[in-house]
Amino acid sequence: MLILKNLWNCIVKILKLQRNNSDSNTFEFDEILTEFALQGRVYEVVAKPVVESVLDGYNGTVMAYGQT
């Protein structure tokens, strides 16, 4: 696995080595929230856009998984 990080984004590239060629999957994230992220920042990034869309008449869901 190769992780490239800078101030603006994070790209995770998972390499799959095979006998004849190498294959990989690349994932790019718009935002990275660490364990030090404040609750207000998490809301701004994760929930606020969904809440605003719901107020505009669209359906929306925010799911949280893990310890609370």
N, CA, C and O atoms as a Tinker XYZ file with bonds, in Angstrom:
   272  protein
     1  N      0.852000   -1.168000    0.000000    73     2
     2  CA     0.000000    0.000000    0.000000    64     1     3
     3  C      0.898000    1.232000    0.000000    63     2     4     5
     4  O      1.903000    1.285000    0.708000    81     3
     5  N      0.526000    2.198000   -0.787000    73     3     6
     6  CA     1.242000    3.458000   -0.901000    64     5     7
     7  C      0.280000    4.570000   -0.519000    63     6     8     9
     8  O     -0.811000    4.664000   -1.081000    81     7
     9  N      0.670000    5.410000    0.426000    73     7    10
    10  CA    -0.180000    6.515000    0.853000    64     9    11
    11  C      0.554000    7.819000    0.577000    63    10    12    13
    12  O      1.660000    8.032000    1.074000    81    11
    13  N     -0.061000    8.686000   -0.212000    73    11    14
    14  CA     0.489000   10.000000   -0.520000    64    13    15
    15  C     -0.385000   11.045000    0.156000    63    14    16    17
    16  O     -1.585000   11.116000   -0.110000    81    15
    17  N      0.199000   11.845000    1.015000    73    15    18
    18  CA    -0.579000   12.848000    1.729000    64    17    19
    19  C      0.064000   14.216000    1.554000    63    18    20    21
    20  O      1.286000   14.345000    1.476000    81    19
    21  N     -0.777000   15.218000    1.496000    73    19    22
    22  CA    -0.306000   16.584000    1.612000    64    21    23
    23  C     -1.373000   17.371000    2.349000    63    22    24    25
    24  O     -2.301000   16.778000    2.900000    81    23
    25  N     -1.268000   18.667000    2.373000    73    23    26
    26  CA    -2.192000   19.495000    3.137000    64    25    27
    27  C     -3.611000   19.442000    2.590000    63    26    28    29
    28  O     -4.559000   19.700000    3.331000    81    27
    29  N     -3.779000   19.117000    1.318000    73    27    30
    30  CA    -5.090000   19.224000    0.685000    64    29    31
    31  C     -5.781000   17.893000    0.422000    63    30    32    33
    32  O     -7.011000   17.851000    0.377000    81    31
    33  N     -5.045000   16.816000    0.248000    73    31    34
    34  CA    -5.712000   15.554000   -0.046000    64    33    35
    35  C     -4.848000   14.361000    0.330000    63    34    36    37
    36  O     -3.691000   14.506000    0.727000    81    35
    37  N     -5.427000   13.201000    0.197000    73    35    38
    38  CA    -4.736000   11.945000    0.476000    64    37    39
    39  C     -5.087000   10.966000   -0.633000    63    38    40    41
    40  O     -6.256000   10.815000   -0.986000    81    39
    41  N     -4.103000   10.319000   -1.168000    73    39    42
    42  CA    -4.322000    9.295000   -2.185000    64    41    43
    43  C     -3.767000    7.982000   -1.636000    63    42    44    45
    44  O     -2.600000    7.904000   -1.252000    81    43
    45  N     -4.604000    6.965000   -1.605000    73    43    46
    46  CA    -4.188000    5.636000   -1.162000    64    45    47
    47  C     -4.150000    4.745000   -2.393000    63    46    48    49
    48  O     -5.149000    4.610000   -3.100000    81    47
    49  N     -3.025000    4.151000   -2.643000    73    47    50
    50  CA    -2.883000    3.258000   -3.791000    64    49    51
    51  C     -2.548000    1.868000   -3.261000    63    50    52    53
    52  O     -1.521000    1.670000   -2.612000    81    51
    53  N     -3.426000    0.910000   -3.546000    73    51    54
    54  CA    -3.222000   -0.465000   -3.113000    64    53    55
    55  C     -2.677000   -1.245000   -4.303000    63    54    56    57
    56  O     -3.333000   -1.377000   -5.335000    81    55
    57  N     -1.485000   -1.747000   -4.137000    73    55    58
    58  CA    -0.818000   -2.463000   -5.222000    64    57    59
    59  C     -1.124000   -3.950000   -5.122000    63    58    60    61
    60  O     -1.051000   -4.539000   -4.044000    81    59
    61  N     -1.465000   -4.546000   -6.249000    73    59    62
    62  CA    -1.678000   -5.989000   -6.327000    64    61    63
    63  C     -0.603000   -6.545000   -7.253000    63    62    64    65
    64  O     -0.648000   -6.334000   -8.465000    81    63
    65  N      0.330000   -7.234000   -6.695000    73    63    66
    66  CA     1.411000   -7.783000   -7.505000    64    65    67
    67  C      1.008000   -9.156000   -8.021000    63    66    68    69
    68  O      0.632000  -10.040000   -7.252000    81    67
    69  N      1.092000   -9.314000   -9.315000    73    67    70
    70  CA     0.766000  -10.585000   -9.941000    64    69    71
    71  C      1.986000  -11.083000  -10.691000    63    70    72    73
    72  O      2.967000  -10.358000  -10.857000    81    71
    73  N      1.916000  -12.297000  -11.132000    73    71    74
    74  CA     3.061000  -12.914000  -11.775000    64    73    75
    75  C      3.463000  -12.194000  -13.062000    63    74    76    77
    76  O      4.646000  -11.928000  -13.273000    81    75
    77  N      2.502000  -11.879000  -13.918000    73    75    78
    78  CA     2.828000  -11.310000  -15.226000    64    77    79
    79  C      2.750000   -9.788000  -15.276000    63    78    80    81
    80  O      3.413000   -9.154000  -16.097000    81    79
    81  N      1.948000   -9.211000  -14.407000    73    79    82
    82  CA     1.844000   -7.749000  -14.430000    64    81    83
    83  C      1.435000   -7.268000  -13.045000    63    82    84    85
    84  O      1.060000   -8.059000  -12.180000    81    83
    85  N      1.511000   -6.003000  -12.860000    73    83    86
    86  CA     1.086000   -5.454000  -11.572000    64    85    87
    87  C     -0.195000   -4.660000  -11.788000    63    86    88    89
    88  O     -0.308000   -3.877000  -12.732000    81    87
    89  N     -1.134000   -4.872000  -10.917000    73    87    90
    90  CA    -2.421000   -4.201000  -10.976000    64    89    91
    91  C     -2.553000   -3.378000   -9.705000    63    90    92    93
    92  O     -1.947000   -3.708000   -8.685000    81    91
    93  N     -3.324000   -2.330000   -9.756000    73    91    94
    94  CA    -3.481000   -1.510000   -8.557000    64    93    95
    95  C     -4.837000   -0.827000   -8.555000    63    94    96    97
    96  O     -5.462000   -0.647000   -9.600000    81    95
    97  N     -5.274000   -0.457000   -7.383000    73    95    98
    98  CA    -6.465000    0.367000   -7.195000    64    97    99
    99  C     -6.023000    1.666000   -6.551000    63    98   100   101
   100  O     -5.208000    1.657000   -5.628000    81    99
   101  N     -6.545000    2.770000   -7.022000    73    99   102
   102  CA    -6.214000    4.069000   -6.455000    64   101   103
   103  C     -7.477000    4.706000   -5.909000    63   102   104   105
   104  O     -8.513000    4.726000   -6.575000    81   103
   105  N     -7.386000    5.222000   -4.701000    73   103   106
   106  CA    -8.498000    5.896000   -4.053000    64   105   107
   107  C     -8.051000    7.300000   -3.684000    63   106   108   109
   108  O     -6.984000    7.484000   -3.098000    81   107
   109  N     -8.856000    8.281000   -4.022000    73   107   110
   110  CA    -8.540000    9.669000   -3.684000    64   109   111
   111  C     -9.652000   10.220000   -2.805000    63   110   112   113
   112  O    -10.835000   10.046000   -3.096000    81   111
   113  N     -9.259000   10.885000   -1.730000    73   111   114
   114  CA   -10.203000   11.410000   -0.757000    64   113   115
   115  C    -10.223000   12.929000   -0.814000    63   114   116   117
   116  O     -9.181000   13.565000   -0.973000    81   115
   117  N    -11.411000   13.509000   -0.684000    73   115   118
   118  CA   -11.544000   14.964000   -0.670000    64   117   119
   119  C    -11.139000   15.559000    0.671000    63   118   120   121
   120  O    -10.685000   16.701000    0.733000    81   119
   121  N    -11.297000   14.805000    1.726000    73   119   122
   122  CA   -11.034000   15.319000    3.072000    64   121   123
   123  C    -10.509000   14.187000    3.938000    63   122   124   125
   124  O    -10.920000   13.036000    3.792000    81   123
   125  N     -9.604000   14.522000    4.834000    73   123   126
   126  CA    -9.070000   13.562000    5.788000    64   125   127
   127  C     -9.360000   14.092000    7.180000    63   126   128   129
   128  O     -8.956000   15.202000    7.526000    81   127
   129  N    -10.051000   13.305000    7.970000    73   127   130
   130  CA   -10.347000   13.679000    9.348000    64   129   131
   131  C     -9.618000   12.706000   10.261000    63   130   132   133
   132  O     -9.882000   11.504000   10.239000    81   131
   133  N     -8.712000   13.226000   11.054000    73   131   134
   134  CA    -7.965000   12.376000   11.974000    64   133   135
   135  C     -8.695000   12.290000   13.302000    63   134   136   137
   136  O     -9.761000   12.878000   13.480000    81   135
   137  N     -8.110000   11.553000   14.226000    73   135   138
   138  CA    -8.703000   11.442000   15.553000    64   137   139
   139  C     -8.674000   12.764000   16.315000    63   138   140   141
   140  O     -9.308000   12.888000   17.363000    81   139
   141  N     -7.953000   13.740000   15.803000    73   139   142
   142  CA    -7.869000   15.042000   16.452000    64   141   143
   143  C     -8.865000   16.055000   15.884000    63   142   144   145
   144  O     -8.909000   17.199000   16.336000    81   143
   145  N     -9.653000   15.647000   14.909000    73   143   146
   146  CA   -10.632000   16.554000   14.294000    64   145   147
   147  C    -11.687000   16.949000   15.319000    63   146   148   149
   148  O    -12.197000   16.107000   16.058000    81   147
   149  N    -12.003000   18.220000   15.355000    73   147   150
   150  CA   -13.019000   18.716000   16.282000    64   149   151
   151  C    -14.414000   18.399000   15.752000    63   150   152   153
   152  O    -14.615000   18.262000   14.545000    81   151
   153  N    -15.362000   18.287000   16.657000    73   151   154
   154  CA   -16.729000   17.925000   16.294000    64   153   155
   155  C    -17.314000   18.904000   15.277000    63   154   156   157
   156  O    -18.005000   18.490000   14.347000    81   155
   157  N    -17.046000   20.180000   15.445000    73   155   158
   158  CA   -17.550000   21.175000   14.507000    64   157   159
   159  C    -17.016000   20.965000   13.101000    63   158   160   161
   160  O    -17.748000   21.132000   12.125000    81   159
   161  N    -15.743000   20.601000   12.989000    73   159   162
   162  CA   -15.133000   20.355000   11.676000    64   161   163
   163  C    -15.741000   19.107000   11.025000    63   162   164   165
   164  O    -16.002000   19.092000    9.822000    81   163
   165  N    -15.962000   18.068000   11.827000    73   163   166
   166  CA   -16.581000   16.848000   11.304000    64   165   167
   167  C    -17.970000   17.165000   10.768000    63   166   168   169
   168  O    -18.340000   16.698000    9.691000    81   167
   169  N    -18.740000   17.953000   11.510000    73   167   170
   170  CA   -20.077000   18.334000   11.049000    64   169   171
   171  C    -19.993000   19.115000    9.740000    63   170   172   173
   172  O    -20.739000   18.831000    8.802000    81   171
   173  N    -19.092000   20.094000    9.667000    73   171   174
   174  CA   -18.957000   20.923000    8.463000    64   173   175
   175  C    -18.656000   20.076000    7.227000    63   174   176   177
   176  O    -19.199000   20.330000    6.151000    81   175
   177  N    -17.806000   19.088000    7.378000    73   175   178
   178  CA   -17.368000   18.282000    6.241000    64   177   179
   179  C    -18.369000   17.181000    5.897000    63   178   180   181
   180  O    -18.638000   16.934000    4.722000    81   179
   181  N    -18.920000   16.522000    6.911000    73   179   182
   182  CA   -19.715000   15.319000    6.680000    64   181   183
   183  C    -21.207000   15.607000    6.601000    63   182   184   185
   184  O    -21.860000   15.226000    5.630000    81   183
   185  N    -21.745000   16.269000    7.601000    73   183   186
   186  CA   -23.200000   16.369000    7.723000    64   185   187
   187  C    -23.800000   17.631000    7.113000    63   186   188   189
   188  O    -24.897000   17.579000    6.558000    81   187
   189  N    -23.118000   18.739000    7.202000    73   187   190
   190  CA   -23.703000   20.006000    6.759000    64   189   191
   191  C    -24.168000   19.977000    5.303000    63   190   192   193
   192  O    -25.284000   20.417000    5.027000    81   191
   193  N    -23.364000   19.478000    4.356000    73   191   194
   194  CA   -23.848000   19.436000    2.969000    64   193   195
   195  C    -25.109000   18.588000    2.812000    63   194   196   197
   196  O    -25.978000   18.912000    2.003000    81   195
   197  N    -25.210000   17.510000    3.575000    73   195   198
   198  CA   -26.396000   16.654000    3.501000    64   197   199
   199  C    -27.598000   17.377000    4.083000    63   198   200   201
   200  O    -28.682000   17.351000    3.499000    81   199
   201  N    -27.417000   18.022000    5.229000    73   199   202
   202  CA   -28.512000   18.763000    5.866000    64   201   203
   203  C    -29.007000   19.873000    4.944000    63   202   204   205
   204  O    -30.214000   20.073000    4.809000    81   203
   205  N    -28.088000   20.592000    4.312000    73   203   206
   206  CA   -28.488000   21.664000    3.397000    64   205   207
   207  C    -29.265000   21.106000    2.202000    63   206   208   209
   208  O    -30.225000   21.726000    1.746000    81   207
   209  N    -28.861000   19.951000    1.698000    73   207   210
   210  CA   -29.593000   19.329000    0.590000    64   209   211
   211  C    -30.988000   18.901000    1.016000    63   210   212   213
   212  O    -31.943000   19.049000    0.254000    81   211
   213  N    -31.113000   18.369000    2.235000    73   211   214
   214  CA   -32.429000   17.974000    2.754000    64   213   215
   215  C    -33.336000   19.191000    2.858000    63   214   216   217
   216  O    -34.519000   19.118000    2.526000    81   215
   217  N    -32.788000   20.304000    3.316000    73   215   218
   218  CA   -33.583000   21.529000    3.424000    64   217   219
   219  C    -34.004000   22.055000    2.053000    63   218   220   221
   220  O    -34.980000   22.797000    1.940000    81   219
   221  N    -33.264000   21.667000    1.013000    73   219   222
   222  CA   -33.625000   22.040000   -0.357000    64   221   223
   223  C    -34.587000   21.043000   -0.998000    63   222   224   225
   224  O    -34.963000   21.205000   -2.159000    81   223
   225  N    -34.991000   20.008000   -0.246000    73   223   226
   226  CA   -35.977000   19.066000   -0.747000    64   225   227
   227  C    -35.452000   17.719000   -1.197000    63   226   228   229
   228  O    -36.225000   16.882000   -1.663000    81   227
   229  N    -34.162000   17.492000   -1.069000    73   227   230
   230  CA   -33.587000   16.210000   -1.475000    64   229   231
   231  C    -33.569000   15.245000   -0.294000    63   230   232   233
   232  O    -33.659000   15.664000    0.860000    81   231
   233  N    -33.453000   13.957000   -0.589000    73   231   234
   234  CA   -33.286000   12.955000    0.460000    64   233   235
   235  C    -31.827000   12.932000    0.891000    63   234   236   237
   236  O    -30.933000   13.208000    0.091000    81   235
   237  N    -31.592000   12.606000    2.142000    73   235   238
   238  CA   -30.223000   12.534000    2.629000    64   237   239
   239  C    -30.107000   11.623000    3.828000    63   238   240   241
   240  O    -31.046000   11.484000    4.610000    81   239
   241  N    -28.948000   11.004000    3.968000    73   239   242
   242  CA   -28.667000   10.126000    5.097000    64   241   243
   243  C    -27.234000   10.345000    5.546000    63   242   244   245
   244  O    -26.322000   10.422000    4.722000    81   243
   245  N    -27.041000   10.443000    6.837000    73   243   246
   246  CA   -25.705000   10.478000    7.427000    64   245   247
   247  C    -25.631000    9.299000    8.383000    63   246   248   249
   248  O    -26.424000    9.198000    9.319000    81   247
   249  N    -24.683000    8.415000    8.147000    73   247   250
   250  CA   -24.518000    7.244000    9.012000    64   249   251
   251  C    -23.190000    7.347000    9.740000    63   250   252   253
   252  O    -22.180000    7.734000    9.153000    81   251
   253  N    -23.195000    7.003000   11.008000    73   251   254
   254  CA   -21.966000    6.971000   11.801000    64   253   255
   255  C    -21.749000    5.546000   12.282000    63   254   256   257
   256  O    -22.685000    4.877000   12.721000    81   255
   257  N    -20.526000    5.095000   12.197000    73   255   258
   258  CA   -20.204000    3.739000   12.614000    64   257   259
   259  C    -18.977000    3.795000   13.505000    63   258   260   261
   260  O    -18.000000    4.472000   13.186000    81   259
   261  N    -19.027000    3.099000   14.599000    73   259   262
   262  CA   -17.875000    3.043000   15.488000    64   261   263
   263  C    -18.215000    3.589000   16.853000    63   262   264   265
   264  O    -19.380000    3.808000   17.184000    81   263
   265  N    -17.191000    3.802000   17.631000    73   263   266
   266  CA   -17.393000    4.276000   18.994000    64   265   267
   267  C    -17.889000    5.708000   18.988000    63   266   268   269
   268  O    -17.485000    6.525000   18.161000    81   267
   269  N    -18.770000    5.991000   19.926000    73   267   270
   270  CA   -19.278000    7.358000   20.064000    64   269   271
   271  C    -19.086000    7.847000   21.474000    63   270   272
   272  O    -19.451000    8.980000   21.790000    81   271
